[in-house]
């Protein structure tokens, strides 16, 4: 049997070593099989051989819960779950993307304006990324792309499968047609543009940055157009901990109003001072105006602002703790972040819910099992979705077994930090 150059390449020791570095030794064999599968999927779908392999990871928020939309600070990381693609340029002028188990998405590069009928779809993200890449000088006219995708980033898991998709598309276009000129931060901004303007979701930039840059990043959003991004390199395994994301069993459906209420209420605080975000309001001014603010914006808005101010300080302290190798201090700050989200930000239980409090039960269960060790907090937007736990390695098997006994098999995802973001593998 004649093998393509990629099929030959993925069998080399150098390629296996690269997979181990990105995904960890536990996932190397699985990812190697996935590489072979996407090459075969490409061949069956498009009738030829792929020329390149690409990958973009999911992400986890480590610190800075609901601070990015206030131009605050966050800690985030790429994880070893990803969208993997086999791809080749074509000369049809059409972008053709096939995700395993879904129909082929096609976008004509001559027709890149937003389409109202595509809002909320993967086609909107593909068209939006292509539009922005072309506007920034990527020569797409007359060019096309075939790509076959498979994903290990669970949809609705809080690990940002949409950001991984955007970063993957941007990375492929950048590498195959754009001579690699766009930086990881620019590719993140391109993804955010597609999600905001084409998909119809007014997201911040954190998800795309974590997926595109890779590793653990500290981000300061003081200048939203030019965020300050710093990479860190903590070794969770060496510190004796595993990172777990736990699915509470409650989805994000029908929670738009809860998320909007956070930004609306913080906006009411800001409007009192004639500002747009809390980053523009000095904390001492906020504290001095509390009596008037309570009347103008309400007590929950004030409590949520207390959270944002403290959370921004915590992110800086978490970054310092990770830099100095003080993991105990880092875990203490993660626990503080979780308490602040529950008490002041109040994004654990949907308003008025009494019988359905899945996320709070998940957090309570984790705290009971951890018994003062490690840390657990809400992960991402909250109200449903997932919790994040740092679990001692010696306790990991027991922790996974006990949480899944309550939350369901497969609800506890044991992850590792991925050192690279959107990347060409071969």
C-alpha positions in Angstrom: 0.0 0.0 0.0 1.3 3.5 -0.9 1.1 5.9 2.0 0.7 9.7 1.7 3.5 11.9 3.0 1.4 12.7 6.1 0.7 9.0 6.8 4.4 8.4 6.7 5.1 11.4 8.9 2.7 10.5 11.7 4.5 7.2 12.1 7.9 8.8 12.9 9.3 9.1 16.5 9.5 12.8 16.1 5.7 13.1 15.4 4.9 10.8 18.4 7.1 13.0 20.6 5.3 16.1 19.5 1.9 14.5 20.3 3.2 13.5 23.8 4.3 17.1 24.4 0.9 18.5 23.3 -1.6 16.0 24.7 0.3 14.1 27.5 1.4 10.5 27.5 -2.0 9.2 28.4 -3.5 10.6 25.2 -0.7 10.0 22.8 -1.9 6.7 21.4 -5.5 8.0 21.2 -4.4 11.1 19.3 -2.2 9.1 17.0 -5.3 7.0 16.0 -7.3 10.2 15.6 -4.7 11.6 13.2 -5.0 8.4 11.1 -8.8 8.7 11.2 -9.0 12.3 10.0 -6.7 11.4 7.1 -9.0 8.6 6.1 -12.1 10.7 6.7 -10.6 13.4 4.4 -9.9 10.8 1.7 -13.4 9.4 1.8 -15.0 12.8 1.9 -13.0 14.7 -0.7 -11.5 11.9 -2.8 -7.8 12.9 -2.4 -5.0 13.1 0.1 -4.7 15.8 2.8 -1.7 18.0 2.7 -1.6 19.1 6.3 -2.8 18.4 9.9 -4.0 21.1 12.2 -5.2 21.3 15.8 -6.8 24.0 18.0 -7.5 23.3 21.7 -10.4 23.9 24.1 -9.8 26.2 27.0 -10.4 26.4 30.7 -10.8 29.6 32.8 -8.6 29.4 35.8 -9.1 32.9 37.4 -11.1 36.0 36.6 -14.8 34.9 36.7 -16.8 37.4 34.7 -14.0 40.0 34.7 -13.2 40.1 31.0 -16.3 42.0 29.9 -15.4 44.7 32.5 -11.9 45.0 30.9 -10.4 43.2 33.8 -7.8 40.4 34.3 -8.1 36.7 33.7 -6.0 33.5 33.9 -6.9 30.9 31.3 -5.3 27.8 29.8 -5.4 25.6 26.7 -6.3 22.0 27.5 -5.5 18.7 25.9 -8.9 18.3 24.3 -9.0 19.7 20.7 -10.5 19.9 17.3 -8.2 18.1 14.8 -8.3 18.6 11.1 -6.9 17.1 7.9 -6.8 19.8 5.2 -5.7 20.7 1.7 -6.1 23.8 -0.5 -8.3 23.6 -3.5 -8.8 25.9 -6.5 -12.6 25.9 -6.5 -13.0 29.2 -4.6 -15.0 27.4 -2.0 -14.3 26.5 1.6 -15.6 23.0 2.4 -15.6 21.9 6.0 -16.8 18.4 7.0 -17.1 17.7 10.8 -17.4 14.1 11.7 -21.1 13.2 11.9 -22.3 16.5 10.3 -23.0 17.6 6.7 -20.4 19.5 4.7 -20.4 23.3 5.2 -19.6 25.3 2.1 -18.7 29.0 1.8 -17.9 30.7 -1.5 -15.0 33.1 -0.9 -16.7 35.6 -3.2 -19.6 35.8 -0.8 -18.3 36.6 2.6 -20.8 39.1 3.9 -22.8 38.1 6.9 -26.0 36.2 6.3 -28.9 36.6 8.8 -30.1 33.0 8.1 -26.7 31.6 9.3 -26.8 33.2 12.8 -25.9 30.7 15.4 -24.4 28.2 13.0 -20.9 26.9 12.2 -21.3 28.3 8.7 -21.5 31.8 10.2 -18.2 31.2 12.1 -16.5 29.9 8.9 -17.8 32.8 6.8 -16.9 35.4 9.5 -13.3 34.2 10.0 -12.8 34.1 6.2 -14.2 37.6 5.8 -11.9 39.0 8.5 -8.9 37.1 7.2 -9.5 38.4 3.7 -10.0 42.0 4.9 -6.6 41.8 6.7 -4.8 40.8 3.5 -5.1 37.0 3.3 -5.4 36.2 -0.4 -8.5 34.0 -0.6 -10.0 35.0 -3.9 -9.8 32.1 -6.3 -8.6 29.9 -3.4 -10.5 27.2 -1.6 -10.0 24.7 1.3 -11.1 21.2 2.0 -10.9 20.1 5.6 -12.2 17.1 7.6 -12.6 17.7 11.4 -13.0 15.6 14.5 -13.4 17.0 18.0 -12.8 15.8 21.6 -14.0 19.2 23.0 -17.5 18.4 24.3 -20.2 20.9 23.2 -21.7 22.8 26.1 -18.8 21.7 28.4 -17.6 25.2 29.2 -14.4 24.3 27.3 -15.2 26.6 24.4 -15.7 24.4 21.3 -16.7 27.4 19.3 -13.5 29.3 20.1 -11.5 26.2 19.1 -13.4 26.0 15.8 -12.7 29.7 15.1 -9.0 29.4 15.9 -8.7 26.2 13.9 -10.2 27.9 10.8 -8.0 31.0 11.2 -4.9 28.9 11.7 -5.6 26.8 8.6 -6.2 29.9 6.4 -3.2 31.7 7.9 -0.8 28.8 7.3 -2.0 27.7 3.9 -2.8 31.0 2.3 -1.5 33.8 4.6 2.2 32.9 4.9 1.7 32.6 8.7 1.6 36.4 9.0 -1.2 36.7 11.6 -0.1 36.3 15.3 -2.0 34.2 17.8 -3.5 37.3 19.3 -4.7 38.5 15.9 -6.2 35.1 15.2 -8.0 35.2 18.5 -9.4 38.6 17.6 -10.5 37.3 14.2 -12.4 34.5 15.9 -14.1 36.9 18.3 -15.1 39.1 15.3 -16.7 36.1 13.7 -18.6 35.1 16.8 -19.7 38.7 17.5 -20.6 39.8 14.0 -21.6 36.6 12.2 -22.6 34.0 14.9 -24.5 36.6 16.9 -22.9 36.0 20.3 -21.4 39.1 22.1 -18.6 37.1 23.7 -15.4 38.5 25.2 -11.9 37.6 23.9 -10.7 35.2 26.7 -11.8 32.0 25.1 -10.2 32.7 21.7 -7.0 33.9 23.3 -6.5 30.8 25.4 -7.2 28.5 22.5 -4.9 30.5 20.1 -1.9 31.3 22.3 -1.8 28.1 24.3 -0.3 27.2 27.7 -1.4 29.2 30.8 -1.9 32.9 30.0 -2.5 35.9 32.2 -4.4 38.5 30.3 -5.0 42.2 31.1 -7.9 43.6 29.1 -7.4 47.2 30.1 -7.0 48.0 26.4 -9.5 45.6 24.8 -8.1 46.2 21.3 -4.5 45.3 22.4 -4.8 43.0 25.5 -1.6 42.3 27.4 -0.9 38.6 27.2 1.7 36.8 29.3 2.4 33.1 29.1 3.1 31.1 32.3 4.4 27.6 32.6 3.1 25.9 35.8 3.5 22.2 36.1 0.3 20.9 37.8 1.6 17.3 37.8 4.9 18.2 39.4 2.9 20.1 42.0 0.9 16.9 42.7 -2.5 17.9 41.2 -4.8 17.1 38.3 -7.2 19.5 36.7 -10.8 18.3 36.4 -13.8 19.8 34.8 -17.1 18.4 36.1 -20.4 18.5 34.1 -23.1 19.4 36.5 -25.8 18.1 34.3 -27.5 21.5 33.8 -27.0 23.0 30.3 -26.7 26.7 29.3 -30.1 26.7 27.6 -32.5 29.5 28.7 -29.7 31.2 30.7 -29.2 34.2 28.4 -31.2 36.4 30.8 -29.0 35.4 33.7 -25.8 36.3 31.9 -27.3 39.5 30.6 -28.3 40.5 34.1 -24.7 40.4 35.2 -23.5 42.8 32.5 -26.7 44.9 32.9 -26.3 45.4 36.6 -22.6 46.1 36.4 -23.4 48.5 33.7 -25.8 50.3 36.0 -23.0 50.8 38.5 -20.7 52.1 35.8 -23.4 54.5 34.5 -23.6 56.1 37.9 -20.0 57.3 37.3 -20.5 58.0 33.6 -18.3 55.1 32.6 -18.7 52.0 30.5 -16.8 49.4 32.5 -15.7 48.9 36.1 -12.0 49.1 35.0 -12.7 52.8 34.5 -14.1 53.3 38.0 -11.5 53.5 40.8 -12.5 51.1 43.7 -12.2 53.9 46.2 -14.8 55.9 44.3 -17.1 52.9 44.2 -16.7 52.4 48.0 -17.3 56.1 48.7 -20.5 56.1 46.7 -22.0 52.9 48.2 -25.1 54.5 49.8 -26.1 56.2 46.5 -25.1 53.2 44.4 -27.3 50.9 46.4 -30.3 53.1 45.6 -29.4 53.7 42.0 -28.3 50.1 40.9 -29.5 47.8 43.6 -27.7 45.6 46.1 -27.1 42.6 43.8 -25.3 45.0 41.4 -23.2 46.3 44.2 -22.3 42.8 45.4 -21.4 41.8 41.8 -19.1 44.8 41.6 -17.4 43.9 44.9 -16.7 40.5 43.3 -15.1 42.0 40.1 -12.8 44.3 42.0 -11.6 41.5 44.3 -11.4 39.0 41.5 -9.0 41.3 39.5 -6.7 41.4 42.5 -6.9 37.7 42.9 -5.8 37.1 39.3 -2.7 39.1 39.9 -2.0 37.2 43.1 -2.7 33.8 41.4 -0.2 34.8 38.7 2.4 35.7 41.3 1.8 32.4 43.2 2.2 30.3 40.0 5.4 32.2 39.0 6.9 31.6 42.5 5.8 27.9 42.6 3.6 28.5 45.6 0.9 26.1 44.7 -0.7 26.1 48.1 -1.2 29.9 47.9 -2.6 29.5 44.4 -5.2 26.9 45.6 -6.2 29.1 48.5 -6.9 31.9 46.0 -8.9 29.5 43.7 -11.1 28.7 46.8 -11.6 32.4 47.5 -12.6 32.9 43.9 -15.2 30.2 44.1 -16.6 31.6 47.3 -16.8 35.1 45.8 -18.6 33.8 42.7 -21.2 32.1 44.9 -21.7 34.8 47.5 -21.2 38.1 45.6 -21.4 37.5 41.9 -24.2 35.0 42.6 -23.8 32.9 39.3 -24.2 29.4 40.8 -28.0 29.1 41.2 -30.4 30.5 38.5 -32.7 33.2 40.0 -35.5 31.6 42.0 -34.5 28.0 41.5 -35.0 25.8 44.5 -35.5 22.2 43.2 -32.9 22.4 40.4 -29.5 23.6 41.8 -27.2 21.2 39.9 -24.1 23.4 39.8 -24.2 24.1 43.6 -24.7 20.4 44.3 -21.7 19.6 42.1 -19.5 22.1 44.0 -20.8 20.8 47.4 -20.1 17.2 46.3 -16.5 18.1 45.3 -15.8 20.0 48.5 -17.1 17.0 50.5 -14.8 14.6 48.7 -11.8 16.9 48.7 -12.3 17.6 52.5 -10.1 20.7 52.5 -7.6 19.5 49.9 -7.2 21.0 46.5 -9.9 23.5 45.3 -13.2 23.7 43.5 -15.0 26.7 41.9 -17.5 27.5 39.3 -16.1 27.3 35.7 -17.0 30.0 33.2 -20.4 31.6 32.9 -22.1 29.7 35.7 -25.8 29.0 36.6 -25.4 25.6 34.9 -22.6 24.0 33.0 -19.4 23.0 34.8 -17.3 23.3 37.9 -13.5 23.2 38.0 -11.5 21.2 40.5 -7.8 20.9 41.3 -7.5 17.4 42.7 -4.5 15.8 44.5 -3.1 13.0 42.3 -3.4 10.5 45.2 -7.1 11.2 45.4 -7.9 11.4 41.7 -9.2 7.9 41.1 -11.5 8.1 44.2 -12.6 11.6 43.2 -13.5 10.6 39.7 -15.4 7.5 40.9 -17.3 9.3 43.6 -18.3 12.3 41.5 -19.4 10.2 38.5 -21.5 8.0 40.9 -23.6 11.1 41.5 -23.3 13.1 38.3 -23.1 10.3 35.8 -20.4 8.4 33.9 -18.2 10.6 31.9 -19.1 13.7 33.8 -15.6 14.2 35.3 -13.0 15.2 32.6 -9.4 14.8 33.7 -7.4 17.3 31.7 -3.8 18.6 31.4 -2.5 22.0 30.2 -1.6 22.0 26.6 1.6 24.1 25.9 0.6 25.2 22.4 -2.5 26.8 20.9 -3.7 26.7 17.3 -1.0 24.8 15.4 0.0 22.9 12.3 0.9 19.4 13.3 2.2 18.1 10.0 
